[in-house]
Amino acid sequence: MRMKVPDKKTVPVRFLIRFFVCQEEKTMNLLNGKIKSIYFRYLSAAFGSAMITSVYSLVDMAMVGQYQGPDGTAALAVVAPVWNVVYSLGLLMGIGGSVIFSTVRGQKTGNENEYFTVSVIGSVMFAIMSWLAILFFEEPILLFFGADSSLLLLAESYLTPIKAVIPLFLFNQMLAAFLRNDEHPGLATAGVLAGGLFNVIGDYVFVFTFDMGIFGAGLATASGAVVSFLVMLSHFRSEKNTLVLRKPVRTMDKLRVISVTGFSTFFVDIAMGILTVLFNRQIMKYLGSNALAVYGPIINVSTIVQCCAYSVGQAAQPIISINFGAKKWQRIKETLRYALYTVGAFSIFWTALSLISPNLYIYIFMKPTEAILEISPRIIRFYSISFLLLPLNIFSTYYFQVLMKPKAAFYVSVFRGCIISGILIMLLPIMAGADSIWFAMPVTELLVAIYVVFMMNKYTRELSQEE
């Protein structure tokens, strides 16, 4: 049966939908259309969607930092792993399911919607689990993520309104992935943009005008998630929609395949949460709360860089998936070429900006003290060297996934996000002094990139041999 959504759209939301959907009026033939135009159309939609997704935490931190100073910024750094877990579960079902959905559609077997249905079922299961965890174990979770007694109250205040809509953040990630693969990327962008704009406006009104402080930032974020969800649901009333709920055969087997396929993308976000926890605890142990306040903006900028890499992967994935199913290898290699050009551009831009203007991030996210301004340039410049290779490593997980090489994607995500980085975060302060912790990610990205380049070259050569 088709999913239904109430027809309740505000005029601004209607405008956003009309603006982005009009970019898709010409049918995008992923199997036969011109790769360059299709790729950049998908990239523009995916970039907008991925960047606005980061607005939830970015704008919250900026507003809260301006209102409550470094303690507010540090409190949101403590909350950051919660977002990593929730978003990653949505990506697990969304990316894993939509990759197989498009591959099966390219094979023209007609049962691709069984994978959509199983992804919805999996999303509901994970949403309930994460909801219950936040509702009943909020305090121990925040303490584990690095909160002390002063930061705990601020973090709990921020999460109070968000707890009511935790499942929607997960569903939004899943729906956006399937809308892109159902040739409706513009609506996914419109949904995320509508929620993001509401969040930006709501942050200012609730935090400053109504003087709600960090609670108001949480309220704006929760409201934005509701707006995004309602906009994306409108896809199921459109003529473009081919997503339908079908009774799946061998549900658990399909859920397992979806989970294996989406695991590396899932773990990239989970790893961000793991690393944030490790950094939080080590920074507080060796460097103190001022360094943690600087780390808050770094995490947000790193999230933006990561979102840029997501947008490249999300733009290339539907094109490569359906052509992989149809065995059109040349189209895959052409898409890869455009993706690598984009990755290189993002790498150069973010690394250069961070090296040239490190304190720009500090002024955006807080009212800094003299102590913060003194230590921040060195910290940000050391850490931001990792931005040179981060986009390539993140994109590679998408590329390996769509070529049905989950083992390679698994190695990249786990070694980058946990094993190598975790070991360096724990050992560098002991072996080379406290400040050496900021080199943990640059060294990690370099080691992982060596493996990534080798494996991407290997699998791309195999496509040539198939051809």
C-alpha positions, 0 to 999 in steps of 0.5 A, a space after each residue: 500500500 502507498 503511504 499517505 501524508 496530510 496535505 498541510 504545507 506552509 507557503 515557504 515549504 511549498 516554495 522550497 518543494 517547487 524550487 527543487 522539484 523543478 530542477 528534476 522536471 526532465 526525467 533523469 535516465 540513470 542508465 542512458 543519460 549524460 553522466 556529467 549532467 546527472 552527476 552534478 544535478 545529484 551533487 547539488 541536491 545531495 550537497 544541499 541536503 548534507 550541508 543543511 543536515 549539519 546545520 542542526 548541530 552547527 547553528 545550535 552550537 553557534 547560538 548557544 556559544 554566543 548566549 552561554 559562552 564556552 560552557 554551552 559549547 562544551 555541553 553540545 560537544 558532549 551531546 554530539 555523540 548522541 547525534 552520531 548514533 541516531 544519524 548513523 542508524 538512519 544511514 544504516 537502513 537508508 544507504 544499505 537499503 537504497 544501494 540494493 534497491 537501485 542495484 535490483 532495479 538495474 537488474 529489472 527483477 521487480 522486487 526492489 520495493 521489498 528492500 524498501 519495506 525491510 528498510 522501513 521495518 529496520 528503521 522503526 526497530 532502531 528508532 524505538 531502541 534509540 528512543 528508549 535509551 535516551 528516555 531512560 538512560 540519559 544521565 549515564 549516557 551523557 556522563 559516559 560521553 564526557 560531561 561533568 557536573 556543570 556540563 550535565 545540566 546544560 546537556 540535559 536541558 538541550 535534550 529535553 525537547 529533542 527527546 520527544 522526536 528522536 525517531 524523526 531524526 533517524 527516519 529523515 536520514 532513511 527517507 532522504 536516501 530512498 528519495 535520491 534513489 527514486 529519482 527525487 533528490 530535489 525533494 530530499 534537499 527541500 525537506 532538509 532545507 525546510 527543517 534547517 531554515 526553521 531551525 536557524 530562525 527558531 534558534 534565534 527566536 527561542 534562544 535570544 528573543 524568548 530568552 530560553 538559552 540552550 533549551 530553546 536551541 533544543 526546541 528549534 532543532 526538534 521542530 526542524 526535524 518535524 518540518 523535514 519529515 513532513 516535507 519528505 513524506 509528500 513524495 508518497 503523494 507525487 506522481 514520481 513515487 515508485 516506493 511502495 510497501 510490499 510484503 517481503 520474502 525472507 525479511 530477516 535475510 534481507 535485513 541482514 544484507 541491508 545491514 552488511 551493505 550499509 554498515 560502513 556508512 553507519 560506522 563512519 558516523 558511529 566512529 565520529 561519536 566514538 572518537 568524540 567520546 575518546 577526545 572529550 575524555 582525553 582532552 579533559 584529562 590532559 588539557 582541561 575545559 578550555 581545550 574542550 571548548 576549542 574542540 567543540 568548533 573543530 568537531 562541527 567543522 569536521 562534521 561539515 567536511 564529512 558532510 561534503 564527502 557524504 554529498 559526493 558519495 550520495 550523488 555518485 551512489 544512485 548512478 553507480 548502483 543502477 549501472 552496476 546492476 545493468 553491468 555498464 562499467 564505463 558509466 561507473 568509471 566516468 562517474 568515479 572520475 567526476 566524484 574524485 574531482 569533487 573530493 579533491 576540491 573539497 579537500 583543498 578548500 577546507 584545509 586551506 581555510 582552516 590553516 589560513 583563518 583558524 580563529 574564524 571558527 572560534 568567533 562563529 561558535 562562541 564569545 571567546 576568552 583571551 585564553 581560548 584565542 591564545 590556544 585555538 590557532 595551534 590546535 585547529 591548524 594541527 587537527 585540520 591537516 586531516 581534512 586533506 584526506 578525510 573526504 577521499 576516505 569517506 567517499 571510498 566507503 560509498 564506492 566500495 559499497 556500490 561495487 558490492 565490496 563490503 569488506 573493503 568498506 568495513 576495513 576503511 570505516 573501522 580502522 579509520 574510525 576506531 582502531 588506528 585513531 583510537 590507539 593514537 588518541 590514547 597513546 600519543 599524549 603519553 608518548 609525545 605530550 598532551 598537544 600531540 593528541 591533535 595529530 591523531 586524526 592527520 596520521 590516521 587519515 594518511 594511513 587509511 588513504 594508502 589502503 584506499 588508493 590501492 583498493 580503489 585502483 584494484 577494483 576499478 581495474 577489475 571493471 575494465 577487465 569485465 568490460 
